[in-house]
Amino acid sequence: MTTPLHFNAFVMNTNSHIHHGQWRRPDAGQVDFNDVRLWIDLAKRLEAAKFDALFFADVTGVYGDADADFDVYIREGLQIPSNDPIPLVAALAVHTEKIGLALTSNVAQSHPYQFARQVSTLDHISNGRIAWNIVTGLQDNGARNFGFPRLTDHTERYAWAEEYVDVTYKLWEGSWDEGALLKDRESGVFGDSSKIHKINHESERYSVQGPHLPSPSPQRTPVLYQAGSSASGRDFAARNAEAVFLISPSPELARQQIEATRSRAVEFGRRGEDIKFFQGLSFVIGDTEEEARAKAEEYEKYISIEGYLAHSALVDSDGRVYDPQTPLKDVDTNTAKGFGEWVSKAITDREPIVADIAVLISRSTRLVGTPEQIADALEIWQAAGVDGINVINWVIPGSFEEFADKVLPVLRARGLAQSEYGDGPTLRDRLFGEARVNDRHPAAKYRGAFAAVEVGA
Ligand SMILES: Cc1cc2nc3c(=O)[nH]c(=O)nc-3n(C[C@H](O)[C@H](O)[C@H](O)COP(=O)(O)O)c2cc1C
């Protein structure tokens, strides 16, 4: 039997998120991202199309060298200006009923006590539809905005994330026992203090006494997303993630990453199927192949070479984005060496230039074709182990509308997309068949763990 794929709409509360330059198109609604009505309208459309979730990426500063100027980012509207997804998700929660709402939050940007409280509040407001994309940052500027001299060392960032999630797991899973909230008007007892516990957490960075202020929300722990690809990132995912976000250049490479992460998860006492993998893809859809190709060419006219280079931090030693015409052999960058090697392999009939990198990035996870051809390609991704797709947009809302109107019906006919939301009120119910993290997840060990600790101890 065919299993339906899951579909998320991948967005950011900004003008230019992934496909830089497209905001100049006349149908690009994302220029009005400050207007909450854009997002409410999008969330409703996605829910009508039975998308699993609306997924918000986020950053804590600008890309590139923290000491360089940032005029490229401003000119392009490239993730600046950008708004915080958390209050936006609250607004979307009250205008929708079923769709999951995923937000990104960096461990450096807020204290875990405060963050855990915000998430519990959102999970209450949405009746259990919140997911958290756990990130550790990619920007020196993003670190400096929170009082750190630079981005913390890579391995250390993941150690920090482990410490951070540990605090939140204790608050979400351990601080309140089941049945602690009584709301008993007769007896005049609102909560049962014998079932509510301080967590007395002490670690290198955090000291948190507790108890958690909110009462348990439908999911308690939100659905946990993560996107690390390095060895330490993968270990973190194998231990903690319930969904992993990939931008793999091919199904075969996705398969390798999925298998490696799943077998690592088993070493940590979890099961391979405890983690779902979402590949990021963008789509150019035509009624015929020719129409799709023509549309792809039209999108390419709007591509901002400089935008892609700036986003991928292809900058010189002074932190400046390279001139697009620079021969690749003259590039000396610390930041994006992998891209150079990739382009040199792809372009062999002439001298590759910096602009080639941008074009290749824009095409790397793009599927161009008829709805049938796209469905065929998605079957290949699914066969590689992918459970879902994060649909990356060119324009909002058009890219999602087109996908919903043209591709989803074909996928449904093949059993590859859901026609209705699954049972259960929460996002986790619909992904995993239960509202709470399963017993193999590290958060689960805190259930009841503080019950023996005397109140006030
Ligand atoms: C599809 C995808 C989406 C991501 N979204 C964000 C994001 O919204 N904010 C962020 O700070 N980092 C984001 N990242 C970066 C990851 O959190 C992570 O730092 C990056 O993949 C490098 O992984 P590594 O640290 O294991 O090498 C994203 C990465 C991928 C692949």
The ligand as a MOL file (V3000), in Angstrom:
LIG
                    3D

  0  0  0     0  0            999 V3000
M  V30 BEGIN CTAB
M  V30 COUNTS 31 33 0 0 0
M  V30 BEGIN ATOM
M  V30 1 C 16.3770 23.0800 5.1280 0
M  V30 2 C 17.1280 23.7970 6.1860 0
M  V30 3 C 16.4880 24.8130 6.8980 0
M  V30 4 C 17.1690 25.5090 7.8750 0
M  V30 5 N 16.5500 26.5330 8.5360 0
M  V30 6 C 17.2540 27.2640 9.4190 0
M  V30 7 C 16.6780 28.3880 10.0440 0
M  V30 8 O 15.5170 28.7220 9.8380 0
M  V30 9 N 17.4290 29.1080 10.9000 0
M  V30 10 C 18.7240 28.7810 11.1760 0
M  V30 11 O 19.3500 29.4680 11.9720 0
M  V30 12 N 19.2980 27.7070 10.6000 0
M  V30 13 C 18.6050 26.9630 9.7240 0
M  V30 14 N 19.2000 25.8960 9.1040 0
M  V30 15 C 20.5770 25.5520 9.4410 0
M  V30 16 C 20.6490 24.3240 10.3060 0
M  V30 17 O 20.0440 24.5700 11.5570 0
M  V30 18 C 22.1020 23.8960 10.5220 0
M  V30 19 O 22.8150 24.8860 11.1890 0
M  V30 20 C 22.7720 23.6540 9.1960 0
M  V30 21 O 22.0140 22.7320 8.4560 0
M  V30 22 C 24.1850 23.1390 9.3450 0
M  V30 23 O 24.1500 21.8970 9.9630 0
M  V30 24 P 25.3750 21.4440 10.8120 0
M  V30 25 O 25.5260 22.4550 11.8900 0
M  V30 26 O 25.0290 20.0970 11.3840 0
M  V30 27 O 26.5320 21.4090 9.8910 0
M  V30 28 C 18.5100 25.1790 8.1430 0
M  V30 29 C 19.1300 24.1580 7.4120 0
M  V30 30 C 18.4530 23.4600 6.4540 0
M  V30 31 C 19.1530 22.3660 5.7000 0
M  V30 END ATOM
M  V30 BEGIN BOND
M  V30 1 1 1 2
M  V30 2 1 2 3
M  V30 3 2 2 30
M  V30 4 2 3 4
M  V30 5 1 4 5
M  V30 6 1 4 28
M  V30 7 2 5 6
M  V30 8 1 6 7
M  V30 9 1 6 13
M  V30 10 2 7 8
M  V30 11 1 7 9
M  V30 12 1 9 10
M  V30 13 2 10 11
M  V30 14 1 10 12
M  V30 15 2 12 13
M  V30 16 1 13 14
M  V30 17 1 14 15
M  V30 18 1 14 28
M  V30 19 1 15 16
M  V30 20 1 16 17
M  V30 21 1 16 18
M  V30 22 1 18 19
M  V30 23 1 18 20
M  V30 24 1 20 21
M  V30 25 1 20 22
M  V30 26 1 22 23
M  V30 27 1 23 24
M  V30 28 2 24 25
M  V30 29 1 24 26
M  V30 30 1 24 27
M  V30 31 2 28 29
M  V30 32 1 29 30
M  V30 33 1 30 31
M  V30 END BOND
M  V30 END CTAB
M  END
